[in-house]
Amino acid sequence: MGLFERFLSLWVALAIAAGLILGTSLTATIGFIAKLEFAQVNIPIAILIWVMIYPMMVQVNFSAIKEAGKKPKGLALTLVINWLIKPFSMAFIGWLFFKIVFAPFVDPQTASEYIAGMILLGVAPCTAMVFVWSHLTKGDANYTLVQVSVNDIIMVFAFAPIAGYLLGMSDVTVPWNTLFLSVALYVITPLVAGIITRKALKENENSISGLTQKLKPFSIIGLLGTVTLLFAFQAETILAQPQDILLIAIPLLIQTYGIFALAYWFALKLKLPHTIAAPACMIGTSNFFELAVAVAIALFGLNSGASLATVVGVLVEVPVMLTLVAFANRTRHWFIQHPE
């Protein structure tokens, strides 16, 4: 494990701090970068995520993907967590905290908007960052791709109905161009680039391994750059409402750790290998925050409580997921005797 990976939590903390400093000191520059969007997808962030994911996609052996069908348990786990448990548990935890526990501190309208933002996070399973979490836990890259791809297909059909039901709205406006463009940018394009790279290297595993080692620093730089920009974009909001940020973060933290614990327990019971179990649990735990933020803005407005809740989702996710990566790596031995 290299210097960057060994101290990744420290680098992410520094990236968060840098983002907050840049967002409050270079407001004009950061504002200009934030406006570089297409279909509500920020182009600089999309490029950084692409740089982050491409080295991982080079490791995907496309001919081996068909073997994933012979290991249905891992796929079943992520689908059950993402579509039958997580959206509804997120809605319940949001209601519990903002309608009961935190009711004295938040007015009813704002509380409802915070719950709405949490629901949008819960209905959007991770598409991009999960490749990072899978890589850091030494997950099966081929299987992770299958899991993400199946979730993306389901999301196209299930996102609006589930979000509409939980939000109590009959007509949820989903920015489909954001959804499709994000999938194209974060999954399809880097995958195609990875396949072309493997073909150019004649599928020689030694050459591929050598290339991925050289590209690894760029992957980490892409991650840190993404974190820095995300926090720079939201710096003023985060610093202006510290109490509300904390109130939103508490139920999100409980939801995140709770879902991971449940998924990890299921993975052990299903006797999944760690290379499949860890990414499956990471997919079920993390969120497609780009989509959640876009939908929150479209439905409730840029300055709404719902939009703020999705932004806090970004604030919480990266540091929390790093702790779960560390936990998954430390408990790898739990799965040694449990091949699927």
N, C-alpha and C positions, 0 to 999 in steps of 0.2 A: 504494500500500500504506500503510495507516494505521499509527499509532503502536503499537497492540496487535499487529498482524501482524508489523511490522518487528522487534519485540523479543520475539516470542512465546516463544522459548527461555528468555529471562530471566524472563518472567512465570511460565512453567511451573516453573522452578527455584525461584522464590519461593513458588509454590503448594505445591510439595513440602515446602519448609522449613516453611511455615506449617502444613501438615498434620501434620508430625512434632511441631511445638511444641504444637499444639492437642491432639494425641492423647496426649501425655504430661503436659500441664498441666491439661487439662479432661477427665479420664478419665470422670467420671460423665456429663457432658453428651454427650460423643462416644459413650459406651456407650448412652445413651438413643436417640440418633439412629440408631445402628447397628441397634437392635432394631426400628426402624420398617420392617418387612418384610412383604411378601405374596408367598407362593410363592417364598421365598428371594431375592426381588428387593427391594433397598432402595429405598423410595419416594422419599426426598429425592434420591438419585442418579438415579433414573429421571426425576424432574422436571427436574433439571439437564441431563441428556442430551437430554430432549425440547426444552428451551429452546435447546440447542446445535444440534439437528438441524433444527428447524422452519424457520428462515430458509433453509436449503439446500433443503428440500423445496418451498418456494414457487417456487424456480427450475425445478422439474421441469415440463416441458411434457408432460402426459400423452398428448396426441395424437401426440407425436413418439416415444414409447417404441416404437411398432410398427416404427420404422425400425431399431431395434437388431438385429432379426432379419436385416437385410441386411448386418450386420457381425459375422459369427460368430467371427472370429479372436480378438477380445478376450475374448469369453465363454469360448471354448475354452481360452485361456491360463489364466484364473483357475480354471477347473474342474480342469484337469490339475495345476496347482500345489497347489490346496487338497486334492484328494482322491486323487491318484496319487503325489504326491511328498512333500508337507510332513509328513503324519502319520508316514510311515515314516522320513524323514530325522531327524525329531525323536526318534523311538524309538532310532535308531542312535546319534545324538550323545549322548543321555542315557546309553545303555549304555556307550559308549566312555569317557565321562568318569567316571561313577560306579562302573563296574565295573573300570576299568583305571587311568585317569589319576589319579583322586582316591581310589582304593581305600584307600590308607594313611590317609586322613584321615576317612573316613566308614564306620561299621559297615555290614555287608551289608543289614540290614533297613531302615535309614534310606536307604541308597543306592537300594534298590528302590522305596521310597516317593517319593523325589525323581524317579526315572525315570517313575513313574506320573503324577505331577503334570505333568511335561513333556509326556507323551503326551496327557493331557487337553487341554492348551493347543494341541497340534499338530492335534488332531482337530476343533477348534472354530474355524472361520473367522470373521473379524470381521463383526459386524452393524451396530453403532452408530457407533463411532469412525471407520470408514472414510469416512463422509460428510464428516467433518472433513478427513481427509487428501485426499480428492478435491477438496474446495473449495479447500484451500490450494495444490493443484497445478493449479488451474483446469481440473479434469477435467470431462468431459461428465456433467452431473448426471443426465440421462435414462438414459444407458448405465450409470452407476454403480448406479442403482436396479435396473436389470434384473439386473446381475451379483450384487448382494446378494440379491435376491429368489430367483434360481435357486439360489444357494448355500444359502439358508435352507430351501428345499424339499428339497434333497438332504440337508441336515443332519438333517432329521426322520427320514429313513429310514437314513442311513449312519452317523450318529454312534455309536449303540450297537454295531452290528456291528464297525466298525473299532476303536473303543476296546476292546471286549471281546477282539478278536483280539490287539491289541498288548499289552494288559495280561495276556493269558493267562488271562482269566476267561470262563467260559461264560455268566455272568449279570451284566451291567452294569446297575445301577439308574440309569436316566436320569430326573431330575426333569422330566417332560414339562411340568408346569404352569409351571416356570421357563422352559423353552425357548419355549413358545408365548406366555407372557405377555411375555417379552423381545422377541420378534418383533413382537407387537402394539404394545408401548410404543415401541419404537425405530424401527420401520419403518412399520407400517400407520397408526397414529394420526397421527403427524406428516405422513405422506403425504396422508391424507384432509384434514387441516387445511390443507395447502398447496394442494390442489385447490380447496377451498372458498374460500380466499383469492384464488386466481387467478380463479375465477368471479365473485367479488365485485368484482374489479378489471376484469372484462370482458376478460380476457386481454390487456390493454393492456401491452405490454412496457416502455414508459416508466414507467408507474405501478408495475409489478412491480419494475423495477430500482430505482426510488426507495425503495420499501418495504424491499427487501433491504438497501440501504445503511444505512437507519435501524436495521434489526434486527441488523446485523453485530456491534455491540458486545455485544449480549445473547448471541450465539453464542459469543463469546470468553469472556464471563463464565461461561457454562454450562460450557465446557471447563475453565476454571481452578477453578471450584467443584467440579466432579467430581474433578479431580486432588487438590484439597485434602482432600475428604472421604475418598477412597480411602486416602490416606496417613495421615490421622488415624485411620481405623479400624484400620490395621495398624501403627501407630507403635511400639507396645510390642514386637511380634513382630520388626519390622525392627531395632530398636535392641538387642534382647536377643540376637540371633543374627547378628552382623555377619559372622563367618567363613563360616557356612553360606550366608548371603545371597550372598556373593561367589562361593562355589563353584557355586551354582545359576545365578548371573547369567552366568558365563563361557560355558557351553555354550549358554545361551539367546541371548546376544549373537552367538555364532558362527552359530547356526541362523538367527537373524533376518537378519543381513547376508548370509549365504550364500544363503538363499531369495530375497531381494530381488535379489541379483546374478544368480542364475539366471533369475528371471522377467524382469528387465530385458533380459538378453541374448536371451531368447526373443522379447520384444517387438520388439527391433531386427531380429531375423531375420525376424519375421513382417511387418515394415514397418507396424506399427500407428501411427496418429497419437498424439501425446503425450497428448491429452485422454482417450484410451481406455487407453493403455499405463500411464500413471502410476497411475490408480485400480486397474487390474487387478493391478499389482504390489503395491500397498498392501493390497489384499484378501488376496492370497496370503501376505503377510508378517505382518500383524497378527492378533490372536486375539480370540475371543469370551470374554474372561476372566471375565465374569459367570457364564456357563454352566460354564466349567472349574472355577471356585472352588466353585460349588454342587455339582457332581458329586463333586469331591474330598472335600468335607465329608460328603456322603451316603455315599460308599463307604468312606472311610478315617478320618473323624472330624475335628473342628475343629482339634485340635492335632497332626495327623499331618504327616509330611514331605511327603506329596502336596499337602496344603492349603497348606503353606508355599511349595512350588514354584510353585503357581498364583498366590500372592500376589506372589512375586518376578517373575512374568510381568507383573503390573501395574506393578511398580516399574521394570522394564526398558522396557516397551513405549512409553510416552509420550515420554520423552526420545529413544529410539532412532528412533522414527517421525518425530520432528521433524527429525532429521539426514537421514533418507531423503527427507523432503519437500524439504529444502534442496538435496539432491543432485539430485533429480528436476527441480527448477526450474532449477538451474544447467545441466543437460544437456538442456534442452528443445530446443536447436538440433540435437541428434543426430537428432531425429525429423522435422524440418521437411520433408525431402525424402522422407518415407516415409508418404504417405497410404495408408490401407488399401484 
